[in-house]
Amino acid sequence: MTANVSAINGVSEMGCCDNKAKDKNQNMNKIRKVPWFGVVLGVLAILVMLNWQ
């Protein structure tokens, strides 16, 4: 019955490995990018505070 539902939805699965590949792609999409501009500004602010005379 599961095969019929997936055929109706237009999704074809070719084995157990397809689900793992989909999960891996979804996990890679969930990884957030590093906000480099904010990191650089933060480091500069810390350096200015440490070296303030």
PDBQT receptor file of N, H, CA, C and O in Angstrom, charges set to zero:
ATOM      1  N   MET A   1       0.826  -1.188   0.000  1.00  0.00    +0.000 N 
ATOM      2  CA  MET A   1       0.000   0.000   0.000  1.00  0.00    +0.000 C 
ATOM      3  C   MET A   1       0.877   1.261   0.000  1.00  0.00    +0.000 C 
ATOM      4  O   MET A   1       0.489   2.276  -0.579  1.00  0.00    +0.000 OA
ATOM      5  N   THR A   2       2.022   1.212   0.625  1.00  0.00    +0.000 N 
ATOM      6  H   THR A   2       2.337   0.388   1.095  1.00  0.00    +0.000 HD
ATOM      7  CA  THR A   2       2.914   2.366   0.632  1.00  0.00    +0.000 C 
ATOM      8  C   THR A   2       3.398   2.681  -0.772  1.00  0.00    +0.000 C 
ATOM      9  O   THR A   2       3.514   3.851  -1.139  1.00  0.00    +0.000 OA
ATOM     10  N   ALA A   3       3.681   1.657  -1.558  1.00  0.00    +0.000 N 
ATOM     11  H   ALA A   3       3.587   0.707  -1.259  1.00  0.00    +0.000 HD
ATOM     12  CA  ALA A   3       4.133   1.879  -2.923  1.00  0.00    +0.000 C 
ATOM     13  C   ALA A   3       3.060   2.577  -3.739  1.00  0.00    +0.000 C 
ATOM     14  O   ALA A   3       3.373   3.426  -4.573  1.00  0.00    +0.000 OA
ATOM     15  N   ASN A   4       1.798   2.230  -3.510  1.00  0.00    +0.000 N 
ATOM     16  H   ASN A   4       1.544   1.540  -2.832  1.00  0.00    +0.000 HD
ATOM     17  CA  ASN A   4       0.714   2.877  -4.231  1.00  0.00    +0.000 C 
ATOM     18  C   ASN A   4       0.604   4.351  -3.864  1.00  0.00    +0.000 C 
ATOM     19  O   ASN A   4       0.357   5.189  -4.732  1.00  0.00    +0.000 OA
ATOM     20  N   VAL A   5       0.783   4.670  -2.610  1.00  0.00    +0.000 N 
ATOM     21  H   VAL A   5       0.983   3.989  -1.905  1.00  0.00    +0.000 HD
ATOM     22  CA  VAL A   5       0.695   6.060  -2.177  1.00  0.00    +0.000 C 
ATOM     23  C   VAL A   5       1.823   6.869  -2.786  1.00  0.00    +0.000 C 
ATOM     24  O   VAL A   5       1.599   7.988  -3.246  1.00  0.00    +0.000 OA
ATOM     25  N   SER A   6       3.044   6.321  -2.798  1.00  0.00    +0.000 N 
ATOM     26  H   SER A   6       3.227   5.411  -2.423  1.00  0.00    +0.000 HD
ATOM     27  CA  SER A   6       4.162   7.054  -3.374  1.00  0.00    +0.000 C 
ATOM     28  C   SER A   6       3.999   7.187  -4.883  1.00  0.00    +0.000 C 
ATOM     29  O   SER A   6       4.430   8.182  -5.466  1.00  0.00    +0.000 OA
ATOM     30  N   ALA A   7       3.380   6.193  -5.523  1.00  0.00    +0.000 N 
ATOM     31  H   ALA A   7       3.030   5.385  -5.050  1.00  0.00    +0.000 HD
ATOM     32  CA  ALA A   7       3.148   6.287  -6.959  1.00  0.00    +0.000 C 
ATOM     33  C   ALA A   7       2.102   7.359  -7.257  1.00  0.00    +0.000 C 
ATOM     34  O   ALA A   7       2.193   8.052  -8.270  1.00  0.00    +0.000 OA
ATOM     35  N   ILE A   8       1.129   7.494  -6.392  1.00  0.00    +0.000 N 
ATOM     36  H   ILE A   8       1.056   6.931  -5.568  1.00  0.00    +0.000 HD
ATOM     37  CA  ILE A   8       0.100   8.513  -6.584  1.00  0.00    +0.000 C 
ATOM     38  C   ILE A   8       0.701   9.901  -6.393  1.00  0.00    +0.000 C 
ATOM     39  O   ILE A   8       0.353  10.832  -7.120  1.00  0.00    +0.000 OA
ATOM     40  N   ASN A   9       1.599  10.049  -5.422  1.00  0.00    +0.000 N 
ATOM     41  H   ASN A   9       1.882   9.293  -4.831  1.00  0.00    +0.000 HD
ATOM     42  CA  ASN A   9       2.222  11.337  -5.145  1.00  0.00    +0.000 C 
ATOM     43  C   ASN A   9       3.277  11.691  -6.176  1.00  0.00    +0.000 C 
ATOM     44  O   ASN A   9       3.729  12.836  -6.212  1.00  0.00    +0.000 OA
ATOM     45  N   GLY A  10       3.686  10.747  -7.018  1.00  0.00    +0.000 N 
ATOM     46  H   GLY A  10       3.319   9.817  -6.988  1.00  0.00    +0.000 HD
ATOM     47  CA  GLY A  10       4.707  11.021  -8.013  1.00  0.00    +0.000 C 
ATOM     48  C   GLY A  10       6.117  10.891  -7.480  1.00  0.00    +0.000 C 
ATOM     49  O   GLY A  10       7.068  11.330  -8.127  1.00  0.00    +0.000 OA
ATOM     50  N   VAL A  11       6.265  10.297  -6.315  1.00  0.00    +0.000 N 
ATOM     51  H   VAL A  11       5.492   9.940  -5.790  1.00  0.00    +0.000 HD
ATOM     52  CA  VAL A  11       7.585  10.104  -5.716  1.00  0.00    +0.000 C 
ATOM     53  C   VAL A  11       7.982   8.663  -5.918  1.00  0.00    +0.000 C 
ATOM     54  O   VAL A  11       7.252   7.752  -5.527  1.00  0.00    +0.000 OA
ATOM     55  N   SER A  12       9.120   8.451  -6.517  1.00  0.00    +0.000 N 
ATOM     56  H   SER A  12       9.713   9.191  -6.835  1.00  0.00    +0.000 HD
ATOM     57  CA  SER A  12       9.586   7.085  -6.712  1.00  0.00    +0.000 C 
ATOM     58  C   SER A  12      10.828   6.864  -5.863  1.00  0.00    +0.000 C 
ATOM     59  O   SER A  12      11.774   7.650  -5.916  1.00  0.00    +0.000 OA
ATOM     60  N   GLU A  13      10.821   5.801  -5.089  1.00  0.00    +0.000 N 
ATOM     61  H   GLU A  13      10.053   5.163  -5.046  1.00  0.00    +0.000 HD
ATOM     62  CA  GLU A  13      11.951   5.462  -4.250  1.00  0.00    +0.000 C 
ATOM     63  C   GLU A  13      12.590   4.198  -4.805  1.00  0.00    +0.000 C 
ATOM     64  O   GLU A  13      11.901   3.239  -5.151  1.00  0.00    +0.000 OA
ATOM     65  N   MET A  14      13.915   4.210  -4.884  1.00  0.00    +0.000 N 
ATOM     66  H   MET A  14      14.475   4.989  -4.603  1.00  0.00    +0.000 HD
ATOM     67  CA  MET A  14      14.601   3.088  -5.501  1.00  0.00    +0.000 C 
ATOM     68  C   MET A  14      15.349   2.230  -4.493  1.00  0.00    +0.000 C 
ATOM     69  O   MET A  14      16.149   1.383  -4.890  1.00  0.00    +0.000 OA
ATOM     70  N   GLY A  15      15.118   2.419  -3.226  1.00  0.00    +0.000 N 
ATOM     71  H   GLY A  15      14.469   3.107  -2.903  1.00  0.00    +0.000 HD
ATOM     72  CA  GLY A  15      15.778   1.569  -2.246  1.00  0.00    +0.000 C 
ATOM     73  C   GLY A  15      15.969   2.287  -0.933  1.00  0.00    +0.000 C 
ATOM     74  O   GLY A  15      15.512   3.414  -0.739  1.00  0.00    +0.000 OA
ATOM     75  N   CYS A  16      16.657   1.604  -0.031  1.00  0.00    +0.000 N 
ATOM     76  H   CYS A  16      17.027   0.688  -0.188  1.00  0.00    +0.000 HD
ATOM     77  CA  CYS A  16      16.832   2.150   1.307  1.00  0.00    +0.000 C 
ATOM     78  C   CYS A  16      17.829   3.302   1.329  1.00  0.00    +0.000 C 
ATOM     79  O   CYS A  16      17.772   4.138   2.231  1.00  0.00    +0.000 OA
ATOM     80  N   CYS A  17      18.724   3.368   0.378  1.00  0.00    +0.000 N 
ATOM     81  H   CYS A  17      18.770   2.688  -0.355  1.00  0.00    +0.000 HD
ATOM     82  CA  CYS A  17      19.773   4.381   0.399  1.00  0.00    +0.000 C 
ATOM     83  C   CYS A  17      19.250   5.759  -0.011  1.00  0.00    +0.000 C 
ATOM     84  O   CYS A  17      19.863   6.770   0.334  1.00  0.00    +0.000 OA
ATOM     85  N   ASP A  18      18.149   5.821  -0.729  1.00  0.00    +0.000 N 
ATOM     86  H   ASP A  18      17.652   5.000  -1.010  1.00  0.00    +0.000 HD
ATOM     87  CA  ASP A  18      17.612   7.103  -1.171  1.00  0.00    +0.000 C 
ATOM     88  C   ASP A  18      17.187   7.963   0.015  1.00  0.00    +0.000 C 
ATOM     89  O   ASP A  18      17.389   9.177   0.005  1.00  0.00    +0.000 OA
ATOM     90  N   ASN A  19      16.604   7.344   1.029  1.00  0.00    +0.000 N 
ATOM     91  H   ASN A  19      16.440   6.358   1.038  1.00  0.00    +0.000 HD
ATOM     92  CA  ASN A  19      16.168   8.111   2.201  1.00  0.00    +0.000 C 
ATOM     93  C   ASN A  19      17.366   8.695   2.930  1.00  0.00    +0.000 C 
ATOM     94  O   ASN A  19      17.295   9.822   3.419  1.00  0.00    +0.000 OA
ATOM     95  N   LYS A  20      18.466   7.954   3.014  1.00  0.00    +0.000 N 
ATOM     96  H   LYS A  20      18.524   7.038   2.616  1.00  0.00    +0.000 HD
ATOM     97  CA  LYS A  20      19.657   8.452   3.690  1.00  0.00    +0.000 C 
ATOM     98  C   LYS A  20      20.246   9.623   2.919  1.00  0.00    +0.000 C 
ATOM     99  O   LYS A  20      20.701  10.593   3.525  1.00  0.00    +0.000 OA
ATOM    100  N   ALA A  21      20.245   9.548   1.592  1.00  0.00    +0.000 N 
ATOM    101  H   ALA A  21      19.876   8.760   1.100  1.00  0.00    +0.000 HD
ATOM    102  CA  ALA A  21      20.775  10.648   0.785  1.00  0.00    +0.000 C 
ATOM    103  C   ALA A  21      19.913  11.896   0.958  1.00  0.00    +0.000 C 
ATOM    104  O   ALA A  21      20.442  13.006   1.029  1.00  0.00    +0.000 OA
ATOM    105  N   LYS A  22      18.610  11.732   1.025  1.00  0.00    +0.000 N 
ATOM    106  H   LYS A  22      18.180  10.831   0.968  1.00  0.00    +0.000 HD
ATOM    107  CA  LYS A  22      17.714  12.875   1.224  1.00  0.00    +0.000 C 
ATOM    108  C   LYS A  22      17.950  13.499   2.590  1.00  0.00    +0.000 C 
ATOM    109  O   LYS A  22      17.977  14.723   2.717  1.00  0.00    +0.000 OA
ATOM    110  N   ASP A  23      18.122  12.660   3.625  1.00  0.00    +0.000 N 
ATOM    111  H   ASP A  23      18.100  11.665   3.523  1.00  0.00    +0.000 HD
ATOM    112  CA  ASP A  23      18.372  13.183   4.967  1.00  0.00    +0.000 C 
ATOM    113  C   ASP A  23      19.685  13.942   5.014  1.00  0.00    +0.000 C 
ATOM    114  O   ASP A  23      19.777  14.979   5.672  1.00  0.00    +0.000 OA
ATOM    115  N   LYS A  24      20.703  13.440   4.325  1.00  0.00    +0.000 N 
ATOM    116  H   LYS A  24      20.628  12.598   3.791  1.00  0.00    +0.000 HD
ATOM    117  CA  LYS A  24      22.000  14.112   4.320  1.00  0.00    +0.000 C 
ATOM    118  C   LYS A  24      21.883  15.484   3.659  1.00  0.00    +0.000 C 
ATOM    119  O   LYS A  24      22.449  16.460   4.152  1.00  0.00    +0.000 OA
ATOM    120  N   ASN A  25      21.158  15.563   2.556  1.00  0.00    +0.000 N 
ATOM    121  H   ASN A  25      20.698  14.770   2.155  1.00  0.00    +0.000 HD
ATOM    122  CA  ASN A  25      20.975  16.847   1.878  1.00  0.00    +0.000 C 
ATOM    123  C   ASN A  25      20.195  17.823   2.754  1.00  0.00    +0.000 C 
ATOM    124  O   ASN A  25      20.499  19.016   2.776  1.00  0.00    +0.000 OA
ATOM    125  N   GLN A  26      19.200  17.329   3.471  1.00  0.00    +0.000 N 
ATOM    126  H   GLN A  26      18.952  16.360   3.453  1.00  0.00    +0.000 HD
ATOM    127  CA  GLN A  26      18.419  18.199   4.345  1.00  0.00    +0.000 C 
ATOM    128  C   GLN A  26      19.275  18.695   5.503  1.00  0.00    +0.000 C 
ATOM    129  O   GLN A  26      19.155  19.851   5.910  1.00  0.00    +0.000 OA
ATOM    130  N   ASN A  27      20.147  17.825   6.046  1.00  0.00    +0.000 N 
ATOM    131  H   ASN A  27      20.245  16.886   5.716  1.00  0.00    +0.000 HD
ATOM    132  CA  ASN A  27      21.014  18.246   7.145  1.00  0.00    +0.000 C 
ATOM    133  C   ASN A  27      22.007  19.288   6.669  1.00  0.00    +0.000 C 
ATOM    134  O   ASN A  27      22.314  20.215   7.419  1.00  0.00    +0.000 OA
ATOM    135  N   MET A  28      22.519  19.173   5.454  1.00  0.00    +0.000 N 
ATOM    136  H   MET A  28      22.269  18.420   4.845  1.00  0.00    +0.000 HD
ATOM    137  CA  MET A  28      23.465  20.152   4.943  1.00  0.00    +0.000 C 
ATOM    138  C   MET A  28      22.778  21.495   4.729  1.00  0.00    +0.000 C 
ATOM    139  O   MET A  28      23.406  22.542   4.885  1.00  0.00    +0.000 OA
ATOM    140  N   ASN A  29      21.496  21.478   4.374  1.00  0.00    +0.000 N 
ATOM    141  H   ASN A  29      20.986  20.627   4.246  1.00  0.00    +0.000 HD
ATOM    142  CA  ASN A  29      20.756  22.722   4.195  1.00  0.00    +0.000 C 
ATOM    143  C   ASN A  29      20.478  23.394   5.540  1.00  0.00    +0.000 C 
ATOM    144  O   ASN A  29      20.312  24.613   5.596  1.00  0.00    +0.000 OA
ATOM    145  N   LYS A  30      20.424  22.618   6.618  1.00  0.00    +0.000 N 
ATOM    146  H   LYS A  30      20.558  21.628   6.572  1.00  0.00    +0.000 HD
ATOM    147  CA  LYS A  30      20.137  23.173   7.931  1.00  0.00    +0.000 C 
ATOM    148  C   LYS A  30      21.351  23.867   8.534  1.00  0.00    +0.000 C 
ATOM    149  O   LYS A  30      21.199  24.694   9.432  1.00  0.00    +0.000 OA
ATOM    150  N   ILE A  31      22.548  23.548   8.059  1.00  0.00    +0.000 N 
ATOM    151  H   ILE A  31      22.670  22.876   7.329  1.00  0.00    +0.000 HD
ATOM    152  CA  ILE A  31      23.757  24.162   8.600  1.00  0.00    +0.000 C 
ATOM    153  C   ILE A  31      23.752  25.640   8.243  1.00  0.00    +0.000 C 
ATOM    154  O   ILE A  31      23.579  26.014   7.083  1.00  0.00    +0.000 OA
ATOM    155  N   ARG A  32      23.947  26.481   9.270  1.00  0.00    +0.000 N 
ATOM    156  H   ARG A  32      24.088  26.177  10.212  1.00  0.00    +0.000 HD
ATOM    157  CA  ARG A  32      23.906  27.918   9.042  1.00  0.00    +0.000 C 
ATOM    158  C   ARG A  32      25.263  28.404   8.570  1.00  0.00    +0.000 C 
ATOM    159  O   ARG A  32      26.302  27.877   8.970  1.00  0.00    +0.000 OA
ATOM    160  N   LYS A  33      25.239  29.399   7.728  1.00  0.00    +0.000 N 
ATOM    161  H   LYS A  33      24.395  29.826   7.403  1.00  0.00    +0.000 HD
ATOM    162  CA  LYS A  33      26.473  30.005   7.259  1.00  0.00    +0.000 C 
ATOM    163  C   LYS A  33      27.024  30.930   8.335  1.00  0.00    +0.000 C 
ATOM    164  O   LYS A  33      26.265  31.523   9.101  1.00  0.00    +0.000 OA
ATOM    165  N   VAL A  34      28.338  31.050   8.391  1.00  0.00    +0.000 N 
ATOM    166  H   VAL A  34      28.955  30.568   7.769  1.00  0.00    +0.000 HD
ATOM    167  CA  VAL A  34      28.988  31.902   9.380  1.00  0.00    +0.000 C 
ATOM    168  C   VAL A  34      28.840  33.356   8.930  1.00  0.00    +0.000 C 
ATOM    169  O   VAL A  34      29.177  33.684   7.792  1.00  0.00    +0.000 OA
ATOM    170  N   PRO A  35      28.345  34.227   9.804  1.00  0.00    +0.000 N 
ATOM    171  CA  PRO A  35      28.226  35.643   9.446  1.00  0.00    +0.000 C 
ATOM    172  C   PRO A  35      29.588  36.336   9.561  1.00  0.00    +0.000 C 
ATOM    173  O   PRO A  35      29.910  36.948  10.579  1.00  0.00    +0.000 OA
ATOM    174  N   TRP A  36      30.374  36.224   8.491  1.00  0.00    +0.000 N 
ATOM    175  H   TRP A  36      30.113  35.727   7.663  1.00  0.00    +0.000 HD
ATOM    176  CA  TRP A  36      31.762  36.692   8.533  1.00  0.00    +0.000 C 
ATOM    177  C   TRP A  36      31.867  38.185   8.816  1.00  0.00    +0.000 C 
ATOM    178  O   TRP A  36      32.789  38.614   9.509  1.00  0.00    +0.000 OA
ATOM    179  N   PHE A  37      30.954  38.972   8.299  1.00  0.00    +0.000 N 
ATOM    180  H   PHE A  37      30.205  38.623   7.736  1.00  0.00    +0.000 HD
ATOM    181  CA  PHE A  37      30.995  40.414   8.544  1.00  0.00    +0.000 C 
ATOM    182  C   PHE A  37      30.861  40.711  10.033  1.00  0.00    +0.000 C 
ATOM    183  O   PHE A  37      31.588  41.547  10.570  1.00  0.00    +0.000 OA
ATOM    184  N   GLY A  38      29.944  40.036  10.693  1.00  0.00    +0.000 N 
ATOM    185  H   GLY A  38      29.353  39.357  10.257  1.00  0.00    +0.000 HD
ATOM    186  CA  GLY A  38      29.760  40.223  12.129  1.00  0.00    +0.000 C 
ATOM    187  C   GLY A  38      30.951  39.731  12.929  1.00  0.00    +0.000 C 
ATOM    188  O   GLY A  38      31.322  40.349  13.927  1.00  0.00    +0.000 OA
ATOM    189  N   VAL A  39      31.556  38.628  12.509  1.00  0.00    +0.000 N 
ATOM    190  H   VAL A  39      31.254  38.126  11.698  1.00  0.00    +0.000 HD
ATOM    191  CA  VAL A  39      32.732  38.096  13.201  1.00  0.00    +0.000 C 
ATOM    192  C   VAL A  39      33.883  39.083  13.107  1.00  0.00    +0.000 C 
ATOM    193  O   VAL A  39      34.559  39.349  14.101  1.00  0.00    +0.000 OA
ATOM    194  N   VAL A  40      34.110  39.630  11.912  1.00  0.00    +0.000 N 
ATOM    195  H   VAL A  40      33.561  39.414  11.105  1.00  0.00    +0.000 HD
ATOM    196  CA  VAL A  40      35.194  40.593  11.717  1.00  0.00    +0.000 C 
ATOM    197  C   VAL A  40      34.956  41.844  12.554  1.00  0.00    +0.000 C 
ATOM    198  O   VAL A  40      35.880  42.343  13.195  1.00  0.00    +0.000 OA
ATOM    199  N   LEU A  41      33.733  42.351  12.556  1.00  0.00    +0.000 N 
ATOM    200  H   LEU A  41      32.982  41.945  12.036  1.00  0.00    +0.000 HD
ATOM    201  CA  LEU A  41      33.428  43.531  13.376  1.00  0.00    +0.000 C 
ATOM    202  C   LEU A  41      33.621  43.245  14.866  1.00  0.00    +0.000 C 
ATOM    203  O   LEU A  41      34.129  44.093  15.599  1.00  0.00    +0.000 OA
ATOM    204  N   GLY A  42      33.225  42.078  15.304  1.00  0.00    +0.000 N 
ATOM    205  H   GLY A  42      32.812  41.390  14.708  1.00  0.00    +0.000 HD
ATOM    206  CA  GLY A  42      33.396  41.708  16.704  1.00  0.00    +0.000 C 
ATOM    207  C   GLY A  42      34.863  41.624  17.099  1.00  0.00    +0.000 C 
ATOM    208  O   GLY A  42      35.252  42.109  18.162  1.00  0.00    +0.000 OA
ATOM    209  N   VAL A  43      35.683  41.008  16.242  1.00  0.00    +0.000 N 
ATOM    210  H   VAL A  43      35.367  40.614  15.379  1.00  0.00    +0.000 HD
ATOM    211  CA  VAL A  43      37.119  40.904  16.521  1.00  0.00    +0.000 C 
ATOM    212  C   VAL A  43      37.750  42.293  16.548  1.00  0.00    +0.000 C 
ATOM    213  O   VAL A  43      38.563  42.589  17.423  1.00  0.00    +0.000 OA
ATOM    214  N   LEU A  44      37.380  43.142  15.597  1.00  0.00    +0.000 N 
ATOM    215  H   LEU A  44      36.720  42.902  14.886  1.00  0.00    +0.000 HD
ATOM    216  CA  LEU A  44      37.915  44.506  15.598  1.00  0.00    +0.000 C 
ATOM    217  C   LEU A  44      37.512  45.269  16.853  1.00  0.00    +0.000 C 
ATOM    218  O   LEU A  44      38.324  46.007  17.409  1.00  0.00    +0.000 OA
ATOM    219  N   ALA A  45      36.284  45.107  17.304  1.00  0.00    +0.000 N 
ATOM    220  H   ALA A  45      35.624  44.508  16.852  1.00  0.00    +0.000 HD
ATOM    221  CA  ALA A  45      35.829  45.789  18.520  1.00  0.00    +0.000 C 
ATOM    222  C   ALA A  45      36.617  45.309  19.732  1.00  0.00    +0.000 C 
ATOM    223  O   ALA A  45      36.992  46.113  20.585  1.00  0.00    +0.000 OA
ATOM    224  N   ILE A  46      36.869  44.009  19.813  1.00  0.00    +0.000 N 
ATOM    225  H   ILE A  46      36.564  43.356  19.119  1.00  0.00    +0.000 HD
ATOM    226  CA  ILE A  46      37.651  43.470  20.929  1.00  0.00    +0.000 C 
ATOM    227  C   ILE A  46      39.077  44.002  20.888  1.00  0.00    +0.000 C 
ATOM    228  O   ILE A  46      39.629  44.373  21.924  1.00  0.00    +0.000 OA
ATOM    229  N   LEU A  47      39.677  44.043  19.704  1.00  0.00    +0.000 N 
ATOM    230  H   LEU A  47      39.228  43.743  18.863  1.00  0.00    +0.000 HD
ATOM    231  CA  LEU A  47      41.039  44.565  19.589  1.00  0.00    +0.000 C 
ATOM    232  C   LEU A  47      41.105  46.039  19.971  1.00  0.00    +0.000 C 
ATOM    233  O   LEU A  47      42.066  46.466  20.611  1.00  0.00    +0.000 OA
ATOM    234  N   VAL A  48      40.104  46.816  19.590  1.00  0.00    +0.000 N 
ATOM    235  H   VAL A  48      39.324  46.469  19.070  1.00  0.00    +0.000 HD
ATOM    236  CA  VAL A  48      40.082  48.233  19.946  1.00  0.00    +0.000 C 
ATOM    237  C   VAL A  48      39.968  48.389  21.460  1.00  0.00    +0.000 C 
ATOM    238  O   VAL A  48      40.652  49.229  22.046  1.00  0.00    +0.000 OA
ATOM    239  N   MET A  49      39.115  47.593  22.099  1.00  0.00    +0.000 N 
ATOM    240  H   MET A  49      38.560  46.911  21.623  1.00  0.00    +0.000 HD
ATOM    241  CA  MET A  49      38.961  47.694  23.557  1.00  0.00    +0.000 C 
ATOM    242  C   MET A  49      40.242  47.296  24.280  1.00  0.00    +0.000 C 
ATOM    243  O   MET A  49      40.593  47.912  25.287  1.00  0.00    +0.000 OA
ATOM    244  N   LEU A  50      40.943  46.284  23.792  1.00  0.00    +0.000 N 
ATOM    245  H   LEU A  50      40.658  45.783  22.974  1.00  0.00    +0.000 HD
ATOM    246  CA  LEU A  50      42.169  45.831  24.446  1.00  0.00    +0.000 C 
ATOM    247  C   LEU A  50      43.306  46.829  24.277  1.00  0.00    +0.000 C 
ATOM    248  O   LEU A  50      44.140  46.972  25.170  1.00  0.00    +0.000 OA
ATOM    249  N   ASN A  51      43.349  47.519  23.145  1.00  0.00    +0.000 N 
ATOM    250  H   ASN A  51      42.671  47.403  22.419  1.00  0.00    +0.000 HD
ATOM    251  CA  ASN A  51      44.463  48.411  22.859  1.00  0.00    +0.000 C 
ATOM    252  C   ASN A  51      44.135  49.874  23.090  1.00  0.00    +0.000 C 
ATOM    253  O   ASN A  51      44.915  50.740  22.691  1.00  0.00    +0.000 OA
ATOM    254  N   TRP A  52      43.005  50.183  23.723  1.00  0.00    +0.000 N 
ATOM    255  H   TRP A  52      42.372  49.480  24.047  1.00  0.00    +0.000 HD
ATOM    256  CA  TRP A  52      42.609  51.568  23.953  1.00  0.00    +0.000 C 
ATOM    257  C   TRP A  52      43.536  52.220  24.977  1.00  0.00    +0.000 C 
ATOM    258  O   TRP A  52      43.798  51.660  26.041  1.00  0.00    +0.000 OA
ATOM    259  N   GLN A  53      44.025  53.407  24.640  1.00  0.00    +0.000 N 
ATOM    260  H   GLN A  53      43.811  53.863  23.775  1.00  0.00    +0.000 HD
ATOM    261  CA  GLN A  53      44.956  54.091  25.551  1.00  0.00    +0.000 C 
ATOM    262  C   GLN A  53      44.445  55.472  25.895  1.00  0.00    +0.000 C 
ATOM    263  O   GLN A  53      45.091  56.199  26.649  1.00  0.00    +0.000 OA
TER     264      GLN A  53
